[in-house]
Amino acid sequence: MSTTVVNTGTEGKTWGGGNKPLNASYGKMMMWFFIVSDALTFSGFLAAYGFSRFKFIDSWPIADEVFTHFPFLHGVDAPMYYVAFMTFVLIMSSVTMVLAVDAGHHLNKGKVTIYMFLTIIGGLIFVGSQAWEWNTFIKGDYGAIQTKGGNILQFVDTDGHRVALRDFAVAEETYRAEHGRKDGLWFVQEGTLPTYTVDEVINGFEAHDNILVRTQIIDDAGKKTVLSRGESLKLLKENGRTVVEGANLHVNEYGSPLFADFFFFITGFHGFHVFSGVIINIIIFFNVILGTYERRKNYEMVEKVGLYWHFVDLVWVFVFTFFYLV
């Protein structure tokens, strides 16, 4: 019996099948498959965010008014400064990762170690910064009133500057009990009570003639609508339902609660990716120190984790654009 070998003419082509399609190892191909699938996931999240924002475009929070804080500079209005710093750190960590991969191609263990270490530091700074930003966003800074219809009422002075509830609300010496199991409410969980009641805010508002109510509705000039003194007081008394401080998955002192929902979910999902990348980088970093890849004469593991790190960096560019710039 004879065997006939058919020549398909694919030996000299880049995509010829075999063990290394596109001249890439199995591990590198699998990393690319993961990146493509994860990119589709992020695309779906950002598309949902875009549709929701378009639907509520007249009441969506203004990013420049939400992300105005900077660590150790309390009371300083620095819109987007810290977010820009976080973005810069993450981009620079991507640069150091490129240098680590290049050093690996030259089998330079010393440089790979240094650049991997700098990449890890950059990732830790970013994750820590994101945790601080979450904490600030959750706590809030000014406070607001939520109406019976779910809209948010903020407070400004006659010059249009935001005014915090603590600056004018009159606290009354009354005892407000939180419901719990000792009251027989076994299946009801009540959140932390706000610092002030609606009546305390209204009393303080009446005592300060220079304060007005600003609704979450955005006018044609891109500014939130500020009501007159009479309209403000009437709206507070007739529709004020509860005091809102900070943001969570149910309420948001900055405006639409959907903004907070998407913020926590998308930035949290990205933050999880960065944290995972830092852990993987630490493992690879110690393998580099131990000489694992030096003995193999191959630093491909550094290159594969580099692909993941660049993907995380690229995704943040889109998240940054959607949430903070647009």
C-alpha positions in Angstrom: 0.0 0.0 0.0 1.4 3.4 -1.0 0.7 6.7 0.8 0.2 9.9 -1.3 1.2 13.2 0.2 -0.7 16.2 -1.0 1.1 19.5 -1.1 -1.3 22.2 -0.2 1.2 25.0 -0.7 0.8 26.4 2.8 4.4 25.7 4.1 5.6 29.2 3.2 2.6 31.1 4.4 2.2 32.8 7.8 -1.2 31.1 8.4 -0.3 27.5 7.6 -1.9 25.7 10.6 0.3 23.4 12.5 1.5 24.0 16.0 2.1 27.7 15.6 -0.6 29.6 13.6 0.5 33.1 12.9 3.9 32.1 14.3 2.5 32.4 17.8 2.7 29.9 20.6 -0.4 28.2 22.1 -0.2 30.3 25.2 0.0 33.6 23.3 -2.9 32.6 21.1 -5.1 31.8 24.1 -4.2 35.1 25.6 -5.4 36.8 22.5 -8.6 34.8 22.5 -9.2 35.9 26.1 -8.5 39.6 25.3 -10.9 39.6 22.4 -13.7 38.0 24.4 -13.1 40.3 27.3 -13.1 43.3 25.0 -16.6 42.3 23.8 -17.7 42.2 27.4 -16.5 45.7 28.1 -18.0 46.9 24.8 -21.4 45.6 25.9 -21.1 47.4 29.3 -20.0 50.7 27.7 -22.7 50.5 25.1 -25.3 50.0 27.8 -23.9 53.0 29.6 -24.1 55.1 26.4 -27.7 54.2 25.7 -28.7 55.0 29.3 -26.9 58.3 29.3 -28.6 59.2 26.0 -32.0 58.3 27.4 -31.5 60.5 30.5 -29.2 63.1 28.9 -31.2 66.0 30.4 -30.6 64.8 34.0 -27.2 63.0 33.8 -24.6 64.1 36.4 -21.8 66.4 35.1 -18.5 64.7 35.7 -16.6 68.0 36.4 -18.9 68.5 39.4 -18.7 64.9 40.7 -15.0 64.1 40.5 -13.5 67.3 42.0 -11.5 65.9 44.9 -7.8 65.4 45.4 -6.1 63.6 48.3 -4.8 65.8 51.1 -6.4 68.9 49.5 -9.7 69.1 51.2 -11.9 71.9 50.0 -9.9 72.5 46.8 -11.9 72.3 43.7 -9.8 70.2 41.3 -12.1 68.8 38.7 -10.7 65.7 37.0 -7.1 66.3 38.2 -6.8 63.1 40.2 -8.5 61.0 37.5 -6.0 62.5 35.1 -3.2 61.5 37.5 -4.5 57.9 37.7 -4.7 57.7 33.9 -1.1 59.0 33.6 0.2 56.4 36.1 -1.6 53.5 34.3 -0.2 54.6 30.9 3.3 54.9 32.3 3.0 51.4 33.8 2.2 50.2 30.3 5.4 51.9 29.1 7.5 50.1 31.7 5.8 46.8 30.7 6.9 47.4 27.1 10.5 48.0 28.3 10.3 44.8 30.4 9.1 42.8 27.4 11.9 44.3 25.2 14.5 43.5 27.9 13.2 39.9 28.0 13.8 39.6 24.2 17.4 40.5 24.9 17.5 38.0 27.9 18.4 40.9 30.2 17.3 39.7 33.6 18.3 42.8 35.5 16.3 45.2 33.3 13.2 42.9 33.3 13.3 42.8 37.1 13.4 46.7 37.3 10.7 47.3 34.8 8.4 44.6 36.1 8.8 46.2 39.6 7.9 49.6 38.3 4.9 48.2 36.5 3.7 46.6 39.7 4.1 49.9 41.6 2.1 51.7 39.0 -0.7 49.1 39.2 -0.8 49.4 43.0 -1.0 53.2 42.8 -3.9 53.0 40.4 -5.8 50.4 42.4 -5.3 52.4 45.6 -6.4 55.6 43.8 -9.5 53.9 42.6 -10.3 52.7 46.0 -9.9 56.2 47.4 -12.1 57.6 44.6 -14.8 55.0 45.4 -14.7 55.9 49.1 -15.0 59.6 48.3 -17.9 59.0 45.8 -19.8 56.9 48.3 -19.4 59.3 51.2 -20.3 62.4 49.1 -19.5 65.9 50.0 -22.5 68.2 49.8 -25.7 66.1 50.3 -29.0 66.6 48.6 -32.8 66.1 48.9 -34.6 63.4 47.0 -38.1 64.2 46.0 -41.1 61.9 46.0 -40.6 61.4 42.3 -37.0 60.3 42.8 -35.4 63.5 41.5 -32.4 65.1 43.2 -32.4 68.6 44.6 -29.0 70.2 45.3 -28.2 73.5 46.9 -26.3 76.5 45.6 -25.6 80.1 46.6 -26.6 83.1 44.6 -23.3 82.8 42.6 -24.1 79.3 41.6 -21.6 77.6 43.9 -22.5 74.3 45.6 -23.5 74.5 49.3 -23.2 71.5 51.6 -26.1 70.6 53.9 -23.8 71.0 56.9 -23.3 74.6 56.1 -27.0 75.6 56.7 -29.1 72.7 58.0 -30.4 73.3 61.5 -29.9 70.1 63.5 -32.6 69.4 66.1 -32.1 67.6 69.3 -34.4 64.7 68.6 -33.8 60.9 68.8 -34.2 58.9 65.6 -34.2 55.2 66.2 -33.0 52.8 63.6 -35.2 49.7 63.2 -33.6 46.4 63.9 -34.3 42.9 65.1 -34.9 44.0 68.7 -37.9 45.8 67.3 -39.3 42.6 65.8 -38.4 43.5 62.2 -36.4 40.4 61.4 -36.6 40.7 57.6 -36.2 44.5 57.3 -32.7 45.9 57.0 -32.5 49.7 57.4 -29.5 51.6 56.1 -27.6 54.2 58.1 -29.7 57.2 58.9 -28.7 60.5 57.2 -27.2 63.3 59.3 -30.2 65.5 58.9 -33.9 65.1 58.3 -35.8 66.9 55.5 -37.4 69.2 58.1 -34.0 70.2 59.5 -32.8 71.0 56.0 -36.0 73.1 55.2 -35.6 75.0 58.5 -32.0 75.8 57.7 -32.9 76.8 54.1 -35.5 79.2 55.4 -32.9 80.8 57.7 -30.5 81.5 54.9 -31.8 83.8 52.2 -28.8 83.4 49.9 -29.4 79.7 49.2 -31.4 78.3 46.3 -32.4 74.9 45.0 -30.8 73.5 41.9 -32.6 70.6 40.1 -30.9 67.8 38.2 -32.4 69.0 34.9 -29.8 70.4 32.5 -30.8 73.4 30.4 -29.8 74.3 26.9 -26.6 75.9 28.1 -25.4 72.7 29.7 -26.0 74.0 33.2 -28.4 72.6 35.9 -31.6 74.5 36.4 -31.6 76.9 39.4 -35.0 77.8 40.9 -36.1 81.0 42.4 -36.3 81.4 46.2 -40.1 80.9 46.2 -40.0 77.9 43.8 -37.2 76.4 45.9 -39.1 76.6 49.2 -42.3 75.3 47.6 -40.6 72.3 46.0 -38.8 71.4 49.2 -42.0 71.5 51.4 -44.3 69.7 48.9 -42.0 67.1 47.4 -39.0 66.7 49.7 -38.9 63.0 50.8 -35.5 62.1 52.2 -31.9 63.4 52.6 -29.3 61.8 50.4 -25.6 61.8 51.3 -23.1 60.3 48.8 -24.0 57.6 46.4 -24.8 53.9 46.4 -26.7 51.4 44.2 -30.1 53.0 45.3 -29.6 56.7 45.5 -27.1 59.3 44.2 -26.7 62.8 45.5 -25.1 63.9 42.2 -28.2 63.0 40.1 -29.5 59.9 38.3 -28.9 56.7 40.4 -28.1 54.9 37.1 -24.9 56.9 36.9 -23.7 55.4 40.2 -24.8 51.9 39.2 -22.8 52.0 36.0 -19.8 53.8 37.8 -19.6 51.1 40.5 -20.1 48.2 38.0 -17.8 49.3 35.1 -15.0 50.9 37.1 -15.2 48.0 39.6 -15.0 45.4 36.8 -12.0 47.3 35.4 -10.4 47.6 38.8 -10.7 43.9 39.3 -8.8 43.4 36.1 -6.1 45.7 37.2 -5.8 44.0 40.6 -5.7 40.6 38.9 -3.0 41.9 36.6 -1.0 43.2 39.6 -1.2 39.7 41.2 -0.1 38.0 38.0 2.8 40.5 37.6 4.0 39.9 41.1 4.1 36.1 40.4 6.0 36.6 37.2 8.3 39.1 38.9 9.4 36.6 41.5 9.8 34.0 38.8 12.2 36.4 37.0 14.1 37.0 40.2 14.4 33.2 40.8 15.8 32.9 37.2 13.0 30.6 35.9 12.9 32.3 32.5 16.6 32.8 32.4 17.1 29.0 32.5 14.4 28.5 29.8 16.2 31.1 27.7 12.7 32.5 27.0 10.8 35.4 28.6 7.5 34.7 26.8 5.5 34.7 30.0 6.5 38.3 30.5 5.3 39.0 27.0 1.9 37.2 27.6 1.2 39.1 30.8 2.3 42.2 29.0 -0.5 41.7 26.4 -3.0 41.5 29.3 -1.6 44.6 30.9 -1.8 46.6 27.7 -5.4 45.5 27.2 -6.3 46.7 30.7 -4.6 50.0 29.9 -6.5 50.4 26.6 -9.8 49.6 28.3 -9.3 52.3 30.8 -8.8 54.8 28.0 -12.4 54.1 26.9 -13.8 54.0 30.4 -12.0 57.3 31.1 -13.5 58.8 27.9 -17.0 57.6 28.6 -17.3 58.5 32.2 -15.1 61.5 32.7 -14.6 63.3 29.4 -17.8 62.9 27.3 
